[in-house]
């Protein structure tokens, strides 16, 4: 019984190792990498609009939850 389980495990490990993909090295220069980071930061931050939307969402969900509790 243990031999069968060991063989099965060995086969599963072999299949998993065969499926692993190795990533290719990054061949960009340091300047290109820094420029890409700056570009991605510029896209994700939209100024204060993100902060306002996030804070108003949390306030609404918090106040509606407490109002429901006090009504009972």
Backbone atoms as SQL, in Angstrom:
CREATE TABLE atoms (id INTEGER PRIMARY KEY, chain TEXT, resi INTEGER, resn TEXT, atom TEXT, x REAL, y REAL, z REAL);
INSERT INTO atoms VALUES
  (1, 'A', 1, 'UNK', 'N', 0.828, -1.195, 0.000),
  (2, 'A', 1, 'UNK', 'CA', 0.000, 0.000, 0.000),
  (3, 'A', 1, 'UNK', 'C', 0.871, 1.257, 0.000),
  (4, 'A', 2, 'UNK', 'N', 1.884, 1.284, 0.832),
  (5, 'A', 2, 'UNK', 'CA', 2.760, 2.455, 0.890),
  (6, 'A', 2, 'UNK', 'C', 3.554, 2.625, -0.396),
  (7, 'A', 3, 'UNK', 'N', 3.947, 1.515, -1.019),
  (8, 'A', 3, 'UNK', 'CA', 4.687, 1.601, -2.275),
  (9, 'A', 3, 'UNK', 'C', 3.830, 2.250, -3.355),
  (10, 'A', 4, 'UNK', 'N', 2.545, 1.879, -3.368),
  (11, 'A', 4, 'UNK', 'CA', 1.629, 2.443, -4.360),
  (12, 'A', 4, 'UNK', 'C', 1.483, 3.943, -4.166),
  (13, 'A', 5, 'UNK', 'N', 1.321, 4.373, -2.925),
  (14, 'A', 5, 'UNK', 'CA', 1.202, 5.799, -2.634),
  (15, 'A', 5, 'UNK', 'C', 2.480, 6.548, -2.985),
  (16, 'A', 6, 'UNK', 'N', 3.613, 5.931, -2.706),
  (17, 'A', 6, 'UNK', 'CA', 4.900, 6.565, -3.011),
  (18, 'A', 6, 'UNK', 'C', 5.067, 6.742, -4.518),
  (19, 'A', 7, 'UNK', 'N', 4.699, 5.719, -5.280),
  (20, 'A', 7, 'UNK', 'CA', 4.808, 5.824, -6.733),
  (21, 'A', 7, 'UNK', 'C', 3.877, 6.903, -7.275),
  (22, 'A', 8, 'UNK', 'N', 2.664, 6.941, -6.747),
  (23, 'A', 8, 'UNK', 'CA', 1.693, 7.936, -7.189),
  (24, 'A', 8, 'UNK', 'C', 2.216, 9.344, -6.892),
  (25, 'A', 9, 'UNK', 'N', 2.750, 9.536, -5.700),
  (26, 'A', 9, 'UNK', 'CA', 3.293, 10.834, -5.323),
  (27, 'A', 9, 'UNK', 'C', 4.464, 11.215, -6.234),
  (28, 'A', 10, 'UNK', 'N', 5.314, 10.251, -6.518),
  (29, 'A', 10, 'UNK', 'CA', 6.467, 10.492, -7.375),
  (30, 'A', 10, 'UNK', 'C', 6.015, 10.949, -8.762),
  (31, 'A', 11, 'UNK', 'N', 4.978, 10.309, -9.300),
  (32, 'A', 11, 'UNK', 'CA', 4.453, 10.696, -10.603),
  (33, 'A', 11, 'UNK', 'C', 3.875, 12.114, -10.575),
  (34, 'A', 12, 'UNK', 'N', 3.146, 12.438, -9.511),
  (35, 'A', 12, 'UNK', 'CA', 2.551, 13.770, -9.394),
  (36, 'A', 12, 'UNK', 'C', 3.639, 14.842, -9.332),
  (37, 'A', 13, 'UNK', 'N', 4.695, 14.567, -8.593),
  (38, 'A', 13, 'UNK', 'CA', 5.799, 15.520, -8.479),
  (39, 'A', 13, 'UNK', 'C', 6.474, 15.697, -9.826),
  (40, 'A', 14, 'UNK', 'N', 6.670, 14.618, -10.551),
  (41, 'A', 14, 'UNK', 'CA', 7.280, 14.694, -11.879),
  (42, 'A', 14, 'UNK', 'C', 6.447, 15.564, -12.813),
  (43, 'A', 15, 'UNK', 'N', 5.133, 15.354, -12.807),
  (44, 'A', 15, 'UNK', 'CA', 4.248, 16.143, -13.669),
  (45, 'A', 15, 'UNK', 'C', 4.274, 17.616, -13.279),
  (46, 'A', 16, 'UNK', 'N', 4.268, 17.893, -11.989),
  (47, 'A', 16, 'UNK', 'CA', 4.295, 19.281, -11.524),
  (48, 'A', 16, 'UNK', 'C', 5.593, 19.972, -11.931),
  (49, 'A', 17, 'UNK', 'N', 6.707, 19.264, -11.816),
  (50, 'A', 17, 'UNK', 'CA', 7.997, 19.846, -12.206),
  (51, 'A', 17, 'UNK', 'C', 8.056, 20.117, -13.701),
  (52, 'A', 18, 'UNK', 'N', 7.408, 19.263, -14.485),
  (53, 'A', 18, 'UNK', 'CA', 7.414, 19.447, -15.938),
  (54, 'A', 18, 'UNK', 'C', 6.602, 20.675, -16.337),
  (55, 'A', 19, 'UNK', 'N', 5.587, 21.036, -15.554),
  (56, 'A', 19, 'UNK', 'CA', 4.720, 22.164, -15.880),
  (57, 'A', 19, 'UNK', 'C', 5.283, 23.511, -15.450),
  (58, 'A', 20, 'UNK', 'N', 6.292, 23.523, -14.601),
  (59, 'A', 20, 'UNK', 'CA', 6.838, 24.782, -14.075),
  (60, 'A', 20, 'UNK', 'C', 7.497, 25.569, -15.200),
  (61, 'A', 21, 'UNK', 'N', 7.139, 26.858, -15.272),
  (62, 'A', 21, 'UNK', 'CA', 7.725, 27.731, -16.277),
  (63, 'A', 21, 'UNK', 'C', 8.786, 28.599, -15.603),
  (64, 'A', 22, 'UNK', 'N', 9.935, 28.706, -16.208),
  (65, 'A', 22, 'UNK', 'CA', 10.961, 29.591, -15.677),
  (66, 'A', 22, 'UNK', 'C', 10.814, 30.949, -16.342),
  (67, 'A', 23, 'UNK', 'N', 10.916, 31.994, -15.546),
  (68, 'A', 23, 'UNK', 'CA', 10.757, 33.330, -16.095),
  (69, 'A', 23, 'UNK', 'C', 12.036, 33.767, -16.796),
  (70, 'A', 24, 'UNK', 'N', 11.867, 34.604, -17.786),
  (71, 'A', 24, 'UNK', 'CA', 13.014, 35.104, -18.531),
  (72, 'A', 24, 'UNK', 'C', 13.611, 36.293, -17.788),
  (73, 'A', 25, 'UNK', 'N', 14.903, 36.490, -17.872),
  (74, 'A', 25, 'UNK', 'CA', 15.526, 37.610, -17.167),
  (75, 'A', 25, 'UNK', 'C', 15.113, 38.952, -17.772),
  (76, 'A', 26, 'UNK', 'N', 15.071, 39.971, -16.937),
  (77, 'A', 26, 'UNK', 'CA', 14.718, 41.307, -17.377),
  (78, 'A', 26, 'UNK', 'C', 15.942, 41.947, -18.023),
  (79, 'A', 27, 'UNK', 'N', 15.877, 42.230, -19.305),
  (80, 'A', 27, 'UNK', 'CA', 17.036, 42.747, -20.032),
  (81, 'A', 27, 'UNK', 'C', 16.992, 44.263, -20.198),
  (82, 'A', 28, 'UNK', 'N', 16.038, 44.922, -19.531),
  (83, 'A', 28, 'UNK', 'CA', 15.961, 46.375, -19.629),
  (84, 'A', 28, 'UNK', 'C', 17.067, 47.025, -18.796),
  (85, 'A', 29, 'UNK', 'N', 17.406, 48.240, -19.180),
  (86, 'A', 29, 'UNK', 'CA', 18.405, 48.984, -18.408),
  (87, 'A', 29, 'UNK', 'C', 17.754, 49.553, -17.162),
  (88, 'A', 30, 'UNK', 'N', 18.583, 50.020, -16.238),
  (89, 'A', 30, 'UNK', 'CA', 18.075, 50.591, -14.988),
  (90, 'A', 30, 'UNK', 'C', 17.172, 51.794, -15.269),
  (91, 'A', 31, 'UNK', 'N', 17.534, 52.614, -16.234),
  (92, 'A', 31, 'UNK', 'CA', 16.745, 53.797, -16.571),
  (93, 'A', 31, 'UNK', 'C', 15.374, 53.409, -17.123),
  (94, 'A', 32, 'UNK', 'N', 15.335, 52.366, -17.950),
  (95, 'A', 32, 'UNK', 'CA', 14.062, 51.914, -18.512),
  (96, 'A', 32, 'UNK', 'C', 13.147, 51.368, -17.422),
  (97, 'A', 33, 'UNK', 'N', 13.729, 50.666, -16.471),
  (98, 'A', 33, 'UNK', 'CA', 12.932, 50.123, -15.372),
  (99, 'A', 33, 'UNK', 'C', 12.360, 51.254, -14.525),
  (100, 'A', 34, 'UNK', 'N', 13.181, 52.252, -14.211),
  (101, 'A', 34, 'UNK', 'CA', 12.722, 53.400, -13.428),
  (102, 'A', 34, 'UNK', 'C', 11.622, 54.159, -14.168),
  (103, 'A', 35, 'UNK', 'N', 11.767, 54.335, -15.479),
  (104, 'A', 35, 'UNK', 'CA', 10.751, 55.031, -16.272),
  (105, 'A', 35, 'UNK', 'C', 9.438, 54.257, -16.255),
  (106, 'A', 36, 'UNK', 'N', 9.505, 52.945, -16.326),
  (107, 'A', 36, 'UNK', 'CA', 8.296, 52.121, -16.292),
  (108, 'A', 36, 'UNK', 'C', 7.611, 52.227, -14.937),
  (109, 'A', 37, 'UNK', 'N', 8.395, 52.277, -13.868),
  (110, 'A', 37, 'UNK', 'CA', 7.817, 52.428, -12.523),
  (111, 'A', 37, 'UNK', 'C', 7.105, 53.766, -12.395),
  (112, 'A', 38, 'UNK', 'N', 7.747, 54.828, -12.883),
  (113, 'A', 38, 'UNK', 'CA', 7.133, 56.154, -12.824),
  (114, 'A', 38, 'UNK', 'C', 5.833, 56.191, -13.616),
  (115, 'A', 39, 'UNK', 'N', 5.834, 55.579, -14.779),
  (116, 'A', 39, 'UNK', 'CA', 4.638, 55.565, -15.623),
  (117, 'A', 39, 'UNK', 'C', 3.504, 54.809, -14.940),
  (118, 'A', 40, 'UNK', 'N', 3.811, 53.710, -14.298),
  (119, 'A', 40, 'UNK', 'CA', 2.752, 52.944, -13.640),
  (120, 'A', 40, 'UNK', 'C', 2.231, 53.673, -12.409),
  (121, 'A', 41, 'UNK', 'N', 3.089, 54.387, -11.707),
  (122, 'A', 41, 'UNK', 'CA', 2.636, 55.181, -10.553),
  (123, 'A', 41, 'UNK', 'C', 1.711, 56.288, -11.012),
  (124, 'A', 42, 'UNK', 'N', 2.023, 56.936, -12.116),
  (125, 'A', 42, 'UNK', 'CA', 1.201, 58.031, -12.618),
  (126, 'A', 42, 'UNK', 'C', -0.191, 57.542, -12.996),
  (127, 'A', 43, 'UNK', 'N', -0.308, 56.327, -13.505),
  (128, 'A', 43, 'UNK', 'CA', -1.613, 55.803, -13.893),
  (129, 'A', 43, 'UNK', 'C', -2.464, 55.434, -12.688),
  (130, 'A', 44, 'UNK', 'N', -1.863, 54.925, -11.634),
  (131, 'A', 44, 'UNK', 'CA', -2.653, 54.434, -10.509),
  (132, 'A', 44, 'UNK', 'C', -3.109, 55.535, -9.579),
  (133, 'A', 45, 'UNK', 'N', -2.360, 56.620, -9.439),
  (134, 'A', 45, 'UNK', 'CA', -2.765, 57.692, -8.539),
  (135, 'A', 45, 'UNK', 'C', -3.506, 58.756, -9.317),
  (136, 'A', 46, 'UNK', 'N', -4.678, 59.093, -8.854),
  (137, 'A', 46, 'UNK', 'CA', -5.499, 60.103, -9.518),
  (138, 'A', 46, 'UNK', 'C', -5.672, 61.323, -8.623),
  (139, 'A', 47, 'UNK', 'N', -4.702, 61.620, -7.804),
  (140, 'A', 47, 'UNK', 'CA', -4.785, 62.787, -6.938),
  (141, 'A', 47, 'UNK', 'C', -5.626, 62.515, -5.710),
  (142, 'A', 48, 'UNK', 'N', -6.381, 63.521, -5.277),
  (143, 'A', 48, 'UNK', 'CA', -7.175, 63.393, -4.052),
  (144, 'A', 48, 'UNK', 'C', -8.508, 62.721, -4.291),
  (145, 'A', 49, 'UNK', 'N', -8.901, 62.527, -5.550),
  (146, 'A', 49, 'UNK', 'CA', -10.192, 61.897, -5.841),
  (147, 'A', 49, 'UNK', 'C', -10.289, 60.501, -5.248),
  (148, 'A', 50, 'UNK', 'N', -9.188, 59.761, -5.255),
  (149, 'A', 50, 'UNK', 'CA', -9.193, 58.415, -4.702),
  (150, 'A', 50, 'UNK', 'C', -9.438, 58.448, -3.198),
  (151, 'A', 51, 'UNK', 'N', -8.788, 59.374, -2.514),
  (152, 'A', 51, 'UNK', 'CA', -8.938, 59.473, -1.062),
  (153, 'A', 51, 'UNK', 'C', -10.353, 59.876, -0.684),
  (154, 'A', 52, 'UNK', 'N', -10.933, 60.811, -1.407),
  (155, 'A', 52, 'UNK', 'CA', -12.284, 61.274, -1.114),
  (156, 'A', 52, 'UNK', 'C', -13.280, 60.146, -1.311),
  (157, 'A', 53, 'UNK', 'N', -13.163, 59.424, -2.400),
  (158, 'A', 53, 'UNK', 'CA', -14.098, 58.337, -2.679),
  (159, 'A', 53, 'UNK', 'C', -13.978, 57.240, -1.631),
  (160, 'A', 54, 'UNK', 'N', -12.761, 56.912, -1.225),
  (161, 'A', 54, 'UNK', 'CA', -12.561, 55.842, -0.248),
  (162, 'A', 54, 'UNK', 'C', -13.094, 56.263, 1.114),
  (163, 'A', 55, 'UNK', 'N', -12.857, 57.504, 1.518),
  (164, 'A', 55, 'UNK', 'CA', -13.304, 57.933, 2.839),
  (165, 'A', 55, 'UNK', 'C', -14.818, 58.062, 2.888),
  (166, 'A', 56, 'UNK', 'N', -15.444, 58.533, 1.818),
  (167, 'A', 56, 'UNK', 'CA', -16.897, 58.675, 1.828),
  (168, 'A', 56, 'UNK', 'C', -17.567, 57.308, 1.837),
  (169, 'A', 57, 'UNK', 'N', -16.953, 56.325, 1.180),
  (170, 'A', 57, 'UNK', 'CA', -17.503, 54.980, 1.183),
  (171, 'A', 57, 'UNK', 'C', -17.487, 54.390, 2.581),
  (172, 'A', 58, 'UNK', 'N', -16.373, 54.543, 3.272),
  (173, 'A', 58, 'UNK', 'CA', -16.274, 53.955, 4.603),
  (174, 'A', 58, 'UNK', 'C', -17.198, 54.663, 5.579),
  (175, 'A', 59, 'UNK', 'N', -17.376, 55.966, 5.413),
  (176, 'A', 59, 'UNK', 'CA', -18.263, 56.702, 6.308),
  (177, 'A', 59, 'UNK', 'C', -19.703, 56.263, 6.107),
  (178, 'A', 60, 'UNK', 'N', -20.107, 56.096, 4.855),
  (179, 'A', 60, 'UNK', 'CA', -21.478, 55.686, 4.589),
  (180, 'A', 60, 'UNK', 'C', -21.767, 54.308, 5.145),
  (181, 'A', 61, 'UNK', 'N', -20.858, 53.375, 4.921),
  (182, 'A', 61, 'UNK', 'CA', -21.114, 52.023, 5.390),
  (183, 'A', 61, 'UNK', 'C', -21.110, 51.980, 6.916),
  (184, 'A', 62, 'UNK', 'N', -20.295, 52.819, 7.539),
  (185, 'A', 62, 'UNK', 'CA', -20.212, 52.833, 8.988),
  (186, 'A', 62, 'UNK', 'C', -21.482, 53.454, 9.598),
  (187, 'A', 63, 'UNK', 'N', -21.949, 54.556, 9.025),
  (188, 'A', 63, 'UNK', 'CA', -23.120, 55.234, 9.587),
  (189, 'A', 63, 'UNK', 'C', -24.393, 54.437, 9.345),
  (190, 'A', 64, 'UNK', 'N', -24.512, 53.772, 8.193),
  (191, 'A', 64, 'UNK', 'CA', -25.715, 52.989, 7.949),
  (192, 'A', 64, 'UNK', 'C', -25.780, 51.785, 8.876),
  (193, 'A', 65, 'UNK', 'N', -24.620, 51.232, 9.198),
  (194, 'A', 65, 'UNK', 'CA', -24.604, 50.089, 10.102),
  (195, 'A', 65, 'UNK', 'C', -25.018, 50.485, 11.516),
  (196, 'A', 66, 'UNK', 'N', -24.555, 51.636, 11.996),
  (197, 'A', 66, 'UNK', 'CA', -24.898, 52.054, 13.347),
  (198, 'A', 66, 'UNK', 'C', -26.334, 52.543, 13.414),
  (199, 'A', 67, 'UNK', 'N', -26.853, 53.165, 12.341),
  (200, 'A', 67, 'UNK', 'CA', -28.224, 53.641, 12.337),
  (201, 'A', 67, 'UNK', 'C', -29.190, 52.460, 12.414),
  (202, 'A', 68, 'UNK', 'N', -28.874, 51.390, 11.758),
  (203, 'A', 68, 'UNK', 'CA', -29.741, 50.218, 11.785),
  (204, 'A', 68, 'UNK', 'C', -29.808, 49.620, 13.185),
  (205, 'A', 69, 'UNK', 'N', -28.711, 49.688, 13.916),
  (206, 'A', 69, 'UNK', 'CA', -28.682, 49.132, 15.265),
  (207, 'A', 69, 'UNK', 'C', -29.494, 49.989, 16.223),
  (208, 'A', 70, 'UNK', 'N', -29.478, 51.316, 16.078),
  (209, 'A', 70, 'UNK', 'CA', -30.190, 52.190, 17.015),
  (210, 'A', 70, 'UNK', 'C', -31.679, 52.211, 16.757),
  (211, 'A', 71, 'UNK', 'N', -32.136, 51.842, 15.546),
  (212, 'A', 71, 'UNK', 'CA', -33.543, 51.849, 15.242),
  (213, 'A', 71, 'UNK', 'C', -34.304, 50.754, 15.987),
  (214, 'A', 72, 'UNK', 'N', -33.662, 49.694, 16.363),
  (215, 'A', 72, 'UNK', 'CA', -34.325, 48.540, 16.958),
  (216, 'A', 72, 'UNK', 'C', -34.717, 48.792, 18.370);
